[in-house]
Amino acid sequence: MSTLLAVRGHYTAHRLDHDELGYTSLSDDVDAVLRSEAPVTHLPIDELAKQARARHADLVVIVVGRQGEESFTRPLGFALLERRPASPWRPVDIRLAGEGKLDRQSFHLVEPEVAATLALGVATFVRRHRVWRLHLDQVSPNDPTLAYLVRCLPRLRAQAGDPIPLLRWPDERRPGRWASKKTRAKHRTACRRLDESGSAWRVHRLRNAGEIRAALPRTLEVRAARERQLARRDAFADAAGQRHVQRVLDLAAEGNAEVWLLTLDGTLVTYVVVGCDDGKRVLVDSRMRPGYERRSPGLVLFGHMLATWYVDDAVRVVDFGRGINDFKRGLRNEVEERLCVRAWSNPALEYADRGRHVADARLRACARSVRDRSPLVAGVVRRWRAHPFTHP
């Protein structure tokens, strides 16, 4: 049975554990809302539940309905939360589901007027634990539920999250103005250098599902090589890579995916996997093969992509994904800000968490410094983090 959390006005907020989802059709309606909000990047509720279990957490749904309704098959608003139980050395940890996998996270409102009830339900659920920590990653500063949650949990602390760079084009476009003058000049220079190098280079745009299926194993090989070169663990290794492939193939089957490749003398040098969301193009994955940095293949490929989309009036926005670097900074003309919000059950826990965060950051910085100064240590890290990938 669901647990009543809050009553406000004509609405009620209830808690449902994942085990209860099989007895209702709530999951189908939740997935429909997630797909409508983010057709390309959403994760189905079953996938979110698998990720929660992999982190030894429970998936909890806080759902809002009208007073007197016993069925939540048509939710008016909901929050998908992960709850990691307490241990002797850790408080109850509550987060938005999908953290680390989604560029944007939010509370989901079908009807905007239920934002206050949803916030009250989330706050009530959190406060039912004696010692707890709440972490909301990559939420919008304008999220209406967050505005009410601040009133319910006054110890909330917010800081800047990872910005999301965008390239937005006007409806009336001047020929060839797909990016700034400086970026276009850099693209022409990079193309000219490839021409003068004597290498045969080609840009491939794949939109057919069969072509995309054939190309994905090669893109993941390039990705794995790049991650090893950077001494990072590949987030798409093993099962995660298989789920990534399946999501891209599902988009391709619907006609909502593109894969762009740049080859030099037949060797795949860099690639971009793109999701097509009506008037938006969303970068899903991209990497460059190690050893080709001086040839600027990324700039060449992105220039061809953007110039192609620019002449298509149906494409209005390019979403470069979470985080900003010098490369994205040169392409974007707009930035979407996000917030990272935290709260604690008591000041002592907040103080301890802040101290641990500072210590972890210093330790990581020290470890990176040792790795970067020592080729031997870097080689050990690369071998330790190398994971085979099996294509499904």
C-alpha positions in Angstrom: 0.0 0.0 0.0 1.1 3.5 -0.7 2.1 5.8 2.3 0.3 9.1 2.6 2.9 11.9 3.0 1.2 15.2 2.6 -2.2 16.9 2.0 -2.4 20.4 0.6 -5.4 22.0 -1.0 -7.2 19.5 -3.3 -4.1 17.3 -3.7 -2.3 14.5 -1.8 1.3 13.3 -2.0 2.0 9.6 -1.5 5.1 7.4 -1.4 5.4 4.3 -3.5 8.4 1.9 -3.3 9.6 0.3 -6.5 8.2 -3.1 -5.5 4.7 -1.6 -5.7 5.1 -0.4 -9.2 4.3 -3.9 -10.6 0.8 -3.6 -9.1 -0.1 -0.4 -10.9 0.4 1.0 -14.3 2.1 4.1 -12.8 5.4 3.2 -14.5 3.9 3.5 -18.0 2.6 7.0 -17.3 5.8 8.0 -15.6 7.8 6.9 -18.7 5.4 8.8 -20.9 6.1 12.0 -19.0 9.8 11.4 -19.0 9.8 10.8 -22.8 7.8 14.0 -23.4 10.2 16.1 -21.3 13.4 14.7 -22.8 12.8 12.5 -25.8 16.5 11.8 -26.5 18.1 11.7 -23.1 15.5 10.3 -20.7 16.0 7.1 -18.8 13.0 4.7 -18.4 11.9 4.0 -14.8 13.1 0.4 -15.1 16.6 1.6 -16.0 16.6 4.1 -13.1 15.6 1.2 -10.8 18.5 -1.0 -12.1 20.9 1.9 -11.5 19.6 2.4 -8.0 20.0 -1.3 -7.2 23.6 -1.3 -8.6 24.3 1.5 -6.0 22.6 -0.6 -3.2 19.8 2.0 -3.1 16.0 1.8 -3.3 14.0 3.7 -6.0 11.2 5.7 -4.3 8.4 7.5 -6.1 6.7 10.5 -4.5 3.5 11.0 -6.5 0.8 13.6 -6.3 -2.8 12.9 -7.1 -6.2 14.5 -6.3 -7.7 13.9 -2.9 -9.9 10.8 -2.7 -8.1 9.1 -5.6 -6.7 5.7 -4.7 -5.1 5.1 -8.2 -2.0 7.0 -9.3 -2.0 5.8 -12.9 -2.3 9.4 -14.0 0.0 11.3 -11.8 -0.3 15.1 -11.5 3.4 15.3 -10.4 6.1 13.0 -9.2 9.7 12.9 -7.9 12.0 9.9 -8.6 14.4 9.4 -5.7 17.2 7.1 -4.8 17.5 6.2 -1.1 20.6 4.6 0.2 20.1 3.1 3.7 22.1 4.3 6.6 25.2 2.4 7.8 27.3 2.8 11.0 29.5 5.3 9.1 27.0 6.9 6.8 23.6 8.6 7.1 20.6 7.9 4.9 21.5 9.3 1.5 18.7 10.6 -0.7 19.2 11.8 -4.3 17.3 12.3 -7.5 17.4 9.1 -9.5 19.7 9.0 -12.5 22.4 11.2 -10.9 25.6 11.1 -12.9 23.7 9.8 -16.0 21.5 12.8 -16.8 22.6 16.3 -17.9 19.4 17.8 -16.4 17.4 16.6 -13.4 14.1 17.9 -12.1 10.9 17.3 -10.2 8.2 16.4 -12.8 5.0 18.3 -13.0 2.1 17.4 -15.2 0.0 20.2 -13.6 2.1 23.1 -12.3 -0.2 23.9 -9.4 0.8 20.7 -7.6 4.5 21.9 -7.1 3.8 22.9 -3.5 2.2 19.5 -2.6 5.1 17.6 -4.3 7.7 19.7 -2.4 5.8 19.0 0.9 5.7 15.3 0.1 9.5 15.2 -0.6 10.3 17.1 2.5 8.1 14.9 4.7 9.7 11.7 3.3 13.2 13.1 3.9 12.4 14.2 7.5 11.0 10.8 8.4 14.6 9.6 8.6 16.5 10.5 11.8 19.9 11.3 10.2 19.9 12.1 6.5 21.6 13.8 3.6 19.8 15.2 0.5 21.6 15.8 -2.8 19.9 17.3 -5.8 22.2 17.5 -8.8 21.8 19.5 -12.0 18.4 21.1 -11.1 17.1 24.2 -12.7 17.3 27.5 -10.7 13.7 28.1 -11.9 12.3 24.7 -10.8 9.0 25.6 -9.1 9.1 22.5 -6.8 12.6 23.5 -5.6 11.3 27.0 -4.7 8.7 25.4 -2.4 11.2 22.9 -1.1 13.4 25.8 0.2 10.6 26.7 2.5 10.1 23.2 3.8 13.8 22.5 4.3 15.4 25.7 5.4 18.9 24.2 5.6 19.2 23.8 1.9 22.5 25.0 0.4 22.9 25.7 -3.3 25.9 26.1 -5.5 26.5 26.3 -9.3 26.3 23.0 -11.1 27.7 22.1 -14.5 26.5 24.6 -17.1 25.1 23.3 -20.4 26.4 25.1 -23.5 24.0 25.6 -26.4 24.2 27.0 -29.9 20.9 28.7 -30.8 20.3 30.0 -34.3 17.7 32.7 -35.3 14.8 31.9 -37.6 16.3 34.2 -40.3 19.8 33.1 -41.1 22.6 34.7 -43.0 24.5 32.3 -45.3 27.6 30.7 -43.8 27.1 32.2 -40.3 26.8 28.8 -38.5 29.3 30.0 -35.8 31.4 33.0 -34.8 33.8 34.4 -37.4 36.8 33.2 -35.3 35.5 29.7 -35.1 34.7 29.5 -38.8 38.2 30.7 -39.6 39.7 28.0 -37.3 37.6 25.4 -39.1 38.8 26.5 -42.6 42.4 26.4 -41.3 42.0 22.9 -39.9 40.5 21.6 -43.2 43.3 23.2 -45.2 45.9 21.5 -43.0 44.3 18.2 -43.5 44.3 18.8 -47.3 48.0 19.7 -47.2 48.9 16.7 -45.1 48.5 14.3 -48.0 46.0 12.1 -46.0 42.7 11.2 -47.6 40.0 12.4 -45.2 36.3 12.1 -45.3 33.3 13.1 -43.2 30.5 10.5 -43.0 26.9 11.3 -41.9 25.0 8.1 -41.0 21.2 8.2 -40.5 20.2 4.7 -41.6 19.7 2.4 -38.7 21.8 -0.4 -40.3 24.7 1.9 -40.9 24.5 3.2 -37.3 24.5 -0.3 -35.9 27.6 -1.2 -38.0 29.5 2.0 -36.9 28.8 1.9 -33.1 31.5 -0.8 -32.3 34.2 1.3 -33.9 33.1 4.4 -32.0 33.3 2.6 -28.7 36.8 1.3 -29.6 37.9 5.0 -30.1 36.1 6.0 -26.9 37.9 3.3 -24.9 41.3 4.2 -26.3 40.7 7.8 -25.4 39.6 7.1 -21.9 42.7 4.8 -21.4 44.9 7.6 -22.7 43.4 10.0 -20.1 43.7 7.3 -17.4 39.9 7.4 -16.8 37.5 4.6 -16.3 35.2 4.3 -19.4 31.7 4.9 -18.2 30.4 2.9 -21.2 32.4 -0.2 -20.4 30.6 -3.6 -20.2 26.9 -3.5 -19.4 26.7 0.4 -19.5 28.1 0.3 -23.0 25.5 -2.2 -24.1 22.7 -0.1 -22.7 24.1 2.9 -24.6 24.2 1.0 -27.8 20.6 -0.2 -27.4 19.4 3.4 -26.7 21.1 4.7 -29.8 19.7 1.9 -31.9 16.2 2.6 -30.5 16.6 6.2 -31.5 17.9 5.2 -34.9 14.9 2.9 -35.5 12.7 5.9 -34.9 14.7 8.0 -37.3 15.9 10.2 -34.4 19.7 9.5 -34.4 22.7 10.5 -36.5 26.3 9.4 -36.3 29.0 11.6 -37.7 32.5 10.1 -38.5 35.8 11.6 -39.6 38.2 9.1 -41.2 41.9 9.6 -42.2 43.2 7.1 -44.7 40.3 4.8 -43.7 41.0 5.0 -40.0 38.2 6.4 -37.7 39.7 9.4 -36.0 36.8 11.1 -34.3 33.0 10.6 -34.1 29.9 12.2 -32.7 26.6 10.4 -31.8 23.6 12.8 -32.0 20.0 12.5 -30.9 17.4 14.4 -32.9 14.7 15.9 -30.8 12.4 17.9 -33.2 14.2 21.2 -33.6 17.1 20.3 -31.3 20.2 18.2 -31.9 21.6 16.7 -28.7 25.2 15.4 -28.4 25.0 11.9 -26.9 28.6 10.8 -27.1 31.8 11.9 -28.9 35.5 11.1 -28.6 38.8 11.5 -30.6 41.4 8.8 -31.2 44.6 9.6 -29.2 47.5 10.9 -31.2 45.6 13.1 -33.7 45.2 16.1 -31.5 47.4 18.4 -33.6 45.3 17.8 -36.7 42.2 19.3 -35.0 39.8 16.6 -36.3 37.1 17.5 -33.8 36.9 21.1 -35.1 36.7 19.8 -38.7 33.9 17.3 -37.9 31.9 19.7 -35.8 32.3 22.4 -38.4 30.8 20.1 -41.1 28.0 19.1 -38.7 27.0 22.6 -37.7 27.2 23.9 -41.3 24.9 21.1 -42.5 22.3 21.8 -39.7 22.5 25.5 -40.2 21.0 25.4 -43.7 18.1 23.3 -42.3 15.6 25.7 -40.9 14.0 22.9 -38.8 17.1 22.7 -36.6 17.1 25.6 -34.1 19.3 24.5 -31.2 22.4 22.4 -30.7 22.8 21.0 -27.1 26.5 20.2 -26.4 25.8 18.4 -23.2 26.8 18.9 -19.5 30.1 20.8 -18.8 31.9 23.5 -20.7 35.5 23.5 -22.0 37.5 25.7 -24.4 36.2 23.7 -27.4 32.5 24.0 -26.5 33.1 27.7 -25.4 34.1 28.5 -29.0 31.0 27.0 -30.5 28.2 28.0 -28.0 26.4 31.3 -28.0 24.2 30.5 -24.9 24.7 28.8 -21.6 22.0 27.1 -19.5 22.8 27.3 -15.8 22.1 24.4 -13.4 22.3 24.1 -9.6 23.6 21.5 -7.2 21.5 21.6 -4.0 22.3 19.9 -0.7 20.7 19.6 2.7 21.5 17.9 6.0 19.5 16.8 9.0 21.8 18.7 11.4 24.6 21.2 11.4 27.2 18.7 12.6 26.6 16.4 9.6 26.8 19.4 7.3 30.2 20.4 8.8 31.5 16.8 8.6 30.4 16.5 4.9 32.0 19.8 3.9 35.3 18.7 5.6 35.2 15.4 3.8 34.5 17.0 0.5 37.5 19.3 0.8 39.7 16.4 1.9 38.6 14.3 -1.0 39.2 17.1 -3.5 42.7 17.6 -2.2 43.5 13.9 -2.3 42.2 13.6 -5.9 44.2 16.6 -7.0 47.3 15.1 -5.4 46.7 11.7 -7.1 46.2 13.4 -10.5 49.4 15.3 -10.0 51.4 12.1 -9.2 49.8 10.4 -12.2 50.6 13.3 -14.6 54.2 13.6 -13.4 55.0 9.8 -13.6 54.6 7.9 -16.9 55.0 4.6 -14.8 52.1 5.5 -12.5 50.0 6.7 -15.5 50.6 3.4 -17.2 49.5 1.4 -14.2 46.3 3.5 -13.9 45.5 3.0 -17.6 45.9 -0.8 -17.3 43.9 -0.9 -14.1 41.0 1.1 -15.7 41.0 -0.7 -19.0 37.8 -2.6 -19.4 36.8 -4.8 -22.4 33.6 -4.0 -24.2 31.4 -6.6 -25.8 29.0 -5.4 -28.4 25.5 -6.9 -28.0 
